[in-house]
């Protein structure tokens, strides 16, 4: 699974730390999600979508073979 989290976050002028604070995770978690090293839980995905004003499927997408 890949994502557009970094692009969406930057377009909304939100720092990694601000986003982490808003969804109650560490900045390192946001970094790991943005670099596709960590797949967030459904709950965290929903929180990210809500904070960013997007649908989960606008942020995360499946790649071929997922």
DSSP file (Angstrom, degrees, kcal/mol; ACC not computed):
  #  RESIDUE AA STRUCTURE BP1 BP2  ACC     N-H-->O    O-->H-N    N-H-->O    O-->H-N    TCO  KAPPA ALPHA  PHI   PSI    X-CA   Y-CA   Z-CA
    1    1 A X              0   0    0      0, 0.0    61,-0.2     0, 0.0     2,-0.2   0.000 360.0 360.0 360.0 134.9    0.0    0.0    0.0
    2    2 A X  E     -A   61   0A   0     59,-2.7    59,-2.5    37,-0.0     2,-0.3  -0.637 360.0-155.4-115.2 175.3    1.3    3.4   -0.9
    3    3 A X  E     -A   60   0A   0     57,-0.2    57,-0.2    -2,-0.2     3,-0.1  -0.979  30.2-143.9-153.1 164.3    0.1    6.9    0.0
    4    4 A X     >  +     0   0    0     55,-2.9     4,-2.5    -2,-0.3     5,-0.3   0.010  62.8 122.8-110.9  22.1   -0.1   10.6   -0.8
    5    5 A X  H  > S+     0   0    0     54,-0.3     4,-3.0     1,-0.2     5,-0.2   0.909  72.2  47.6 -56.2 -49.4    0.2   11.6    2.8
    6    6 A X  H  > S+     0   0    0      1,-0.2     4,-2.7     2,-0.2    -1,-0.2   0.925 113.3  47.8 -60.3 -46.0    3.2   13.8    2.4
    7    7 A X  H  > S+     0   0    0      2,-0.2     4,-2.2     1,-0.2    -1,-0.2   0.910 115.2  45.0 -62.3 -43.4    1.9   15.6   -0.6
    8    8 A X  H  X S+     0   0    0     -4,-2.5     4,-1.2     2,-0.2    -2,-0.2   0.926 113.3  50.4 -66.9 -44.7   -1.5   16.3    1.0
    9    9 A X  H  <>S+     0   0    0     -4,-3.0     5,-2.2    -5,-0.3     3,-0.5   0.925 112.8  46.1 -58.9 -46.5    0.1   17.4    4.3
   10   10 A X  H ><5S+     0   0    0     -4,-2.7     3,-1.9     1,-0.2    -1,-0.2   0.896 107.4  57.0 -65.2 -40.7    2.4   19.8    2.5
   11   11 A X  H 3<5S+     0   0    0     -4,-2.2    -1,-0.2     1,-0.3    -2,-0.2   0.766 109.6  46.7 -63.2 -23.3   -0.4   21.2    0.4
   12   12 A X  T 3<5S-     0   0    0     -4,-1.2    -1,-0.3    -3,-0.5    -2,-0.2   0.298 113.6-120.2 -99.0   7.9   -2.2   22.1    3.6
   13   13 A X  T < 5 +     0   0    0     -3,-1.9     2,-0.5     1,-0.2    -3,-0.2   0.884  62.4 146.7  54.5  44.9    0.9   23.7    5.1
   14   14 A X      < -     0   0    0     -5,-2.2    -1,-0.2    -6,-0.1    -2,-0.1  -0.937  42.2-135.4-110.9 131.0    0.9   21.2    8.1
   15   15 A X     >  -     0   0    0     -2,-0.5     4,-2.4     1,-0.1     5,-0.2  -0.370  24.3-111.9 -77.3 163.0    4.2   20.1    9.6
   16   16 A X  H  > S+     0   0    0      1,-0.2     4,-2.6     2,-0.2     5,-0.2   0.909 120.0  50.0 -59.6 -41.7    4.9   16.5   10.4
   17   17 A X  H  > S+     0   0    0      2,-0.2     4,-2.6     1,-0.2    -1,-0.2   0.912 109.4  50.3 -65.9 -42.5    4.9   17.4   14.1
   18   18 A X  H  > S+     0   0    0      2,-0.2     4,-2.3     1,-0.2    -1,-0.2   0.925 112.8  46.6 -61.4 -44.0    1.6   19.3   13.8
   19   19 A X  H  X S+     0   0    0     -4,-2.4     4,-1.9     2,-0.2    -2,-0.2   0.918 111.5  51.8 -64.4 -42.6    0.0   16.3   12.1
   20   20 A X  H  X>S+     0   0    0     -4,-2.6     5,-2.4     1,-0.2     4,-0.6   0.921 110.9  48.0 -58.6 -44.6    1.4   13.9   14.6
   21   21 A X  H ><5S+     0   0    0     -4,-2.6     3,-0.6     1,-0.2    -1,-0.2   0.900 109.1  53.8 -63.3 -40.9    0.0   16.0   17.5
   22   22 A X  H 3<5S+     0   0    0     -4,-2.3    -1,-0.2     1,-0.2    -2,-0.2   0.831 118.2  34.4 -65.0 -32.8   -3.4   16.2   15.8
   23   23 A X  H 3<5S-     0   0    0     -4,-1.9    -1,-0.2    -5,-0.1    -2,-0.2   0.331 112.2-117.7-106.3   7.1   -3.7   12.4   15.5
   24   24 A X  T <<5S+     0   0    0     -4,-0.6     2,-0.3    -3,-0.6    -3,-0.2   0.904  72.8 113.4  61.1  49.7   -1.9   11.7   18.7
   25   25 A X  S   <S-     0   0    0     -5,-2.4    -1,-0.2    -6,-0.1     2,-0.1  -0.825  70.5 -85.4-132.5 176.5    1.1    9.8   17.4
   26   26 A X     >  -     0   0    0     -2,-0.3     4,-1.4     1,-0.1     3,-0.4  -0.447  31.6-118.5 -81.0 158.7    4.8   10.5   17.2
   27   27 A X  H  > S+     0   0    0      1,-0.2     4,-2.4     2,-0.2     5,-0.2   0.865 116.7  61.1 -60.5 -35.9    6.5   12.5   14.5
   28   28 A X  H  > S+     0   0    0      1,-0.2     4,-2.5     2,-0.2    -1,-0.2   0.850  99.5  55.2 -61.2 -34.5    8.5    9.3   13.7
   29   29 A X  H  > S+     0   0    0     -3,-0.4     4,-2.2     2,-0.2    -1,-0.2   0.918 108.1  48.1 -63.7 -43.0    5.2    7.5   13.0
   30   30 A X  H  X S+     0   0    0     -4,-1.4     4,-2.7     2,-0.2    -2,-0.2   0.921 111.8  49.9 -63.5 -43.9    4.2   10.2   10.4
   31   31 A X  H  X S+     0   0    0     -4,-2.4     4,-1.8     1,-0.2    -2,-0.2   0.925 110.8  50.0 -58.9 -45.7    7.7    9.9    8.8
   32   32 A X  H  <>S+     0   0    0     -4,-2.5     5,-2.7     1,-0.2     6,-1.3   0.868 111.9  47.3 -64.2 -37.7    7.4    6.1    8.6
   33   33 A X  H ><5S+     0   0    0     -4,-2.2     3,-1.7     4,-0.2    -1,-0.2   0.942 111.1  51.4 -67.2 -46.9    3.9    6.3    7.0
   34   34 A X  H 3<5S+     0   0    0     -4,-2.7    -2,-0.2     1,-0.3    -1,-0.2   0.811 112.6  45.8 -61.3 -31.0    5.1    9.0    4.5
   35   35 A X  T 3<5S-     0   0    0     -4,-1.8    -1,-0.3    -5,-0.2    -2,-0.2   0.253 114.0-116.8 -97.4  12.2    8.1    6.8    3.5
   36   36 A X  T < 5S+     0   0    0     -3,-1.7    -3,-0.2     2,-0.2    -2,-0.1   0.761  83.6 118.2  60.3  29.0    6.0    3.7    3.2
   37   37 A X  S   <S+     0   0    0     -5,-2.7     2,-0.4     1,-0.2    -4,-0.2   0.560  75.0  39.8 -94.5 -11.5    7.8    1.9    6.0
   38   38 A X        -     0   0    0     -6,-1.3     2,-0.6    -7,-0.1    -1,-0.2  -0.995  67.7-149.9-142.3 130.6    4.7    1.6    8.2
   39   39 A X        -     0   0    0     -2,-0.4    -6,-0.1    -3,-0.1   -37,-0.0  -0.898  29.5-132.6 -99.2 118.3    1.1    0.8    7.3
   40   40 A X        -     0   0    0     -2,-0.6    -2,-0.0     1,-0.1    -1,-0.0  -0.248  20.8-103.0 -71.0 157.5   -1.2    2.6    9.7
   41   41 A X     >  -     0   0    0      1,-0.1     4,-2.6     4,-0.0     5,-0.2  -0.205  35.3-104.5 -66.9 167.0   -4.1    1.0   11.5
   42   42 A X  H  > S+     0   0    0      2,-0.2     4,-2.5     1,-0.2     5,-0.2   0.917 122.8  52.9 -60.4 -43.0   -7.6    1.6   10.2
   43   43 A X  H  > S+     0   0    0      1,-0.2     4,-2.2     2,-0.2    -1,-0.2   0.931 111.2  44.7 -60.1 -47.2   -8.2    3.9   13.2
   44   44 A X  H  > S+     0   0    0      1,-0.2     4,-2.7     2,-0.2    -1,-0.2   0.895 111.5  53.8 -66.1 -39.0   -5.1    6.0   12.5
   45   45 A X  H  X S+     0   0    0     -4,-2.6     4,-2.3     1,-0.2    -1,-0.2   0.911 109.7  47.9 -60.1 -42.6   -6.0    6.1    8.8
   46   46 A X  H  X S+     0   0    0     -4,-2.5     4,-2.4     2,-0.2    -2,-0.2   0.896 111.0  50.7 -65.7 -40.8   -9.4    7.4    9.6
   47   47 A X  H  X S+     0   0    0     -4,-2.2     4,-2.6     2,-0.2     5,-0.2   0.924 110.7  49.0 -62.5 -44.6   -8.0   10.0   12.0
   48   48 A X  H  X S+     0   0    0     -4,-2.7     4,-2.3     1,-0.2    -2,-0.2   0.927 111.7  49.3 -60.7 -45.2   -5.5   11.2    9.3
   49   49 A X  H  X>S+     0   0    0     -4,-2.3     5,-2.5    -5,-0.2     4,-0.8   0.912 112.2  48.0 -61.1 -43.3   -8.3   11.5    6.8
   50   50 A X  H ><5S+     0   0    0     -4,-2.4     3,-0.7     1,-0.2    -2,-0.2   0.940 113.0  46.8 -63.9 -47.9  -10.5   13.4    9.1
   51   51 A X  H 3<5S+     0   0    0     -4,-2.6    -1,-0.2     1,-0.2    -2,-0.2   0.866 117.3  43.9 -62.6 -37.4   -7.8   15.9   10.1
   52   52 A X  H 3<5S-     0   0    0     -4,-2.3    -1,-0.2    -5,-0.2    -2,-0.2   0.506 109.2-122.1 -88.4  -4.8   -6.8   16.4    6.5
   53   53 A X  T <<5S+     0   0    0     -4,-0.8     2,-0.3    -3,-0.7    -3,-0.2   0.851  72.8 115.8  68.5  34.7  -10.3   16.7    5.2
   54   54 A X  S   <S-     0   0    0     -5,-2.5     2,-0.3    -6,-0.2    -1,-0.3  -0.818  70.5-103.8-127.5 165.9   -9.9   13.8    2.8
   55   55 A X    >>  -     0   0    0     -2,-0.3     3,-1.6     1,-0.1     4,-0.9  -0.646  35.9-116.2 -83.6 150.8  -11.3   10.3    2.3
   56   56 A X  H >> S+     0   0    0      1,-0.3     4,-2.9    -2,-0.3     3,-1.2   0.900 117.6  55.5 -53.7 -42.3   -9.1    7.4    3.3
   57   57 A X  H 34 S+     0   0    0      1,-0.3    -1,-0.3     2,-0.2     0, 0.0   0.638 100.0  60.1 -71.2 -12.0   -8.9    6.3   -0.3
   58   58 A X  H <4 S+     0   0    0     -3,-1.6    -1,-0.3     1,-0.1    -2,-0.2   0.705 115.5  34.4 -80.2 -21.5   -7.7    9.8   -1.3
   59   59 A X  H << S+     0   0    0     -3,-1.2   -55,-2.9    -4,-0.9     2,-0.4   0.840 121.7  40.5 -97.5 -44.4   -4.7    9.3    0.9
   60   60 A X  E  <  +A    3   0A   0     -4,-2.9     2,-0.3   -57,-0.2   -57,-0.2  -0.847  62.4 175.6-113.4 143.7   -3.9    5.6    0.7
   61   61 A X  E     -A    2   0A   0    -59,-2.5   -59,-2.7    -2,-0.4     2,-0.3  -0.993  27.9-116.5-145.5 152.6   -4.0    3.3   -2.4
   62   62 A X        -     0   0    0     -2,-0.3     2,-0.2   -61,-0.2     3,-0.1  -0.634  24.7-143.4 -87.2 143.7   -3.2   -0.3   -3.2
   63   63 A X    >   -     0   0    0     -2,-0.3     3,-2.3     1,-0.1     2,-0.1  -0.618  41.1 -75.7 -96.7 164.1   -0.5   -1.1   -5.6
   64   64 A X  T 3  S+     0   0    0      1,-0.3    -1,-0.1    -2,-0.2     0, 0.0  -0.381 123.2  25.7 -56.9 132.6   -0.6   -4.0   -8.0
   65   65 A X  T 3         0   0    0     -2,-0.1    -1,-0.3    -3,-0.1    -3,-0.0   0.331 360.0 360.0  93.1  -7.9    0.0   -7.2   -6.1
   66   66 A X    <         0   0    0     -3,-2.3    -2,-0.1     0, 0.0    -1,-0.0   0.480 360.0 360.0 -74.8 360.0   -1.3   -5.8   -2.7
